[in-house]
Amino acid sequence: MTVTATYEGTEIARSNRTVVVEGNHYFPLEDVLQGALQPSDMHSVCPWKGEASYYDVVVGEHRNPDAAWFYPAPKDAAKEIANRVAFWKGITVAAGGCPRGPARGPSGFSPR
C-alpha cells in the first residue's frame, strides 16, 4: 500500500515501504522530497526507542517547526525505524489514498 505525507498541498513523501510503529508511519529517508526537511534543535527521549531528533518541514515559504522526527541511533527494540522519518503537527499522512487521523507523535515524548 502506498502511503503519502502532504504539507501545504505539496506531497513531501511517498512510499510503499513505510514501517508502522505506535500508529505512526515511518518513511525511508530516500522516499522524502529532497529539501523538505531542515534540521531542528529539538530532541526528545522515548524509553524503548531512544533519543529522537527533529526536522522542520519546509515547503516554499511555509515552515512547520519540529513536524518530523527520527531516531539517529534507535535502541535494538526499534532498529526497524533506523534511517526513517515520521510526521505529525499538520502533516497529512494518507494510506491507500485515505487520510488517517492525526499522527500521535513520538511516544514517551519528553523534550530535552
Backbone torsions as a table, in degrees:
resi	resn	phi	psi	omega
1	MET	NA	135.4	178.9
2	THR	-85.1	133.4	179.4
3	VAL	-119.1	137.3	178.9
4	THR	-123.6	156.4	172.2
5	ALA	-126.9	130.4	-175.5
6	THR	-129.4	140.3	176.1
7	TYR	-138.2	129.1	179.3
8	GLU	51.3	40.3	176.5
9	GLY	79.1	1.8	179.7
10	THR	-110.0	129.9	175.9
11	GLU	-73.9	118.2	-177.4
12	ILE	-103.4	-13.0	177.1
13	ALA	-155.4	144.5	176.2
14	ARG	-148.7	128.5	-178.6
15	SER	-158.0	150.1	168.7
16	ASN	-111.3	19.7	-178.3
17	ARG	-127.0	28.3	178.8
18	THR	-70.8	155.8	173.6
19	VAL	-115.4	128.5	-178.6
20	VAL	-98.7	123.2	176.5
21	VAL	-132.2	124.3	179.7
22	GLU	51.8	39.0	176.3
23	GLY	82.3	-0.6	179.6
24	ASN	-106.3	134.5	175.7
25	HIS	-83.8	123.9	175.2
26	TYR	-100.6	116.7	-177.4
27	PHE	-90.7	139.9	171.0
28	PRO	-59.7	137.9	-177.9
29	LEU	-55.7	-34.4	-178.4
30	GLU	-70.4	-10.5	178.0
31	ASP	-98.4	10.1	179.4
32	VAL	-104.1	138.5	179.5
33	LEU	-53.7	123.7	-179.6
34	GLN	-62.5	133.3	179.2
35	GLY	91.5	-9.6	-178.5
36	ALA	-79.6	-18.3	-178.3
37	LEU	-111.2	127.6	176.2
38	GLN	-125.4	132.3	-175.9
39	PRO	-54.7	143.8	177.4
40	SER	-118.1	162.8	176.9
41	ASP	-88.1	-3.7	-176.6
42	MET	-73.0	141.1	173.6
43	HIS	-141.3	151.1	173.1
44	SER	-144.2	170.5	-176.7
45	VAL	-127.0	132.3	171.7
46	CYS	-111.8	131.6	-176.3
47	PRO	-59.1	-31.4	-176.6
48	TRP	-108.3	-15.7	178.7
49	LYS	-100.0	-29.8	-179.7
50	GLY	112.9	-157.1	-178.2
51	GLU	-87.9	127.5	178.1
52	ALA	-97.1	143.7	171.0
53	SER	-114.0	160.0	-173.3
54	TYR	-124.2	158.3	171.8
55	TYR	-123.2	147.6	162.5
56	ASP	-81.3	142.2	174.2
57	VAL	-98.4	126.3	-175.4
58	VAL	-126.2	126.0	175.1
59	VAL	-134.2	112.6	-177.7
60	GLY	59.0	-124.2	-180.0
61	GLU	-89.6	-1.3	-176.5
62	HIS	-94.8	130.4	178.0
63	ARG	-126.6	129.8	176.9
64	ASN	-115.8	99.6	-174.9
65	PRO	-63.2	135.7	173.8
66	ASP	55.8	33.5	-175.6
67	ALA	-89.2	-2.2	176.8
68	ALA	-136.0	146.7	178.3
69	TRP	-139.3	158.3	179.3
70	PHE	-152.5	165.4	179.3
71	TYR	-114.9	102.2	-177.0
72	PRO	-61.0	-31.7	179.7
73	ALA	-140.9	72.9	-176.5
74	PRO	-64.1	150.3	175.0
75	LYS	-64.8	163.9	-177.3
76	ASP	-53.5	-37.5	-178.4
77	ALA	-65.1	-18.8	-177.0
78	ALA	-119.9	20.9	-174.6
79	LYS	-60.9	-20.7	179.7
80	GLU	-67.8	-14.9	179.4
81	ILE	-102.6	11.0	174.7
82	ALA	-61.6	140.6	178.8
83	ASN	62.1	31.5	178.5
84	ARG	-132.5	159.3	-178.3
85	VAL	-134.2	144.8	177.2
86	ALA	-120.9	161.1	-174.7
87	PHE	-125.2	154.6	173.4
88	TRP	-158.7	-166.0	173.6
89	LYS	51.6	62.1	174.0
90	GLY	93.6	1.8	174.3
91	ILE	-94.7	127.3	179.3
92	THR	-89.1	120.5	176.4
93	VAL	-107.5	126.2	-177.9
94	ALA	-127.2	132.0	178.5
95	ALA	-108.9	123.7	179.8
96	GLY	62.8	28.5	179.0
97	GLY	85.6	-2.9	-179.2
98	CYS	-108.0	115.3	176.8
99	PRO	-61.1	140.9	177.4
100	ARG	-101.2	173.5	179.5
101	GLY	-61.0	176.3	-179.1
102	PRO	-59.5	141.6	178.0
103	ALA	-62.5	146.0	-177.9
104	ARG	-77.2	-26.3	-176.1
105	GLY	86.9	176.5	-178.1
106	PRO	-64.4	133.9	-179.5
107	SER	-72.9	154.1	178.5
108	GLY	62.0	25.6	-174.5
109	PHE	-54.8	117.0	172.9
110	SER	-144.6	101.9	-175.8
111	PRO	-56.9	146.0	176.7
112	ARG	-100.5	NA	NA
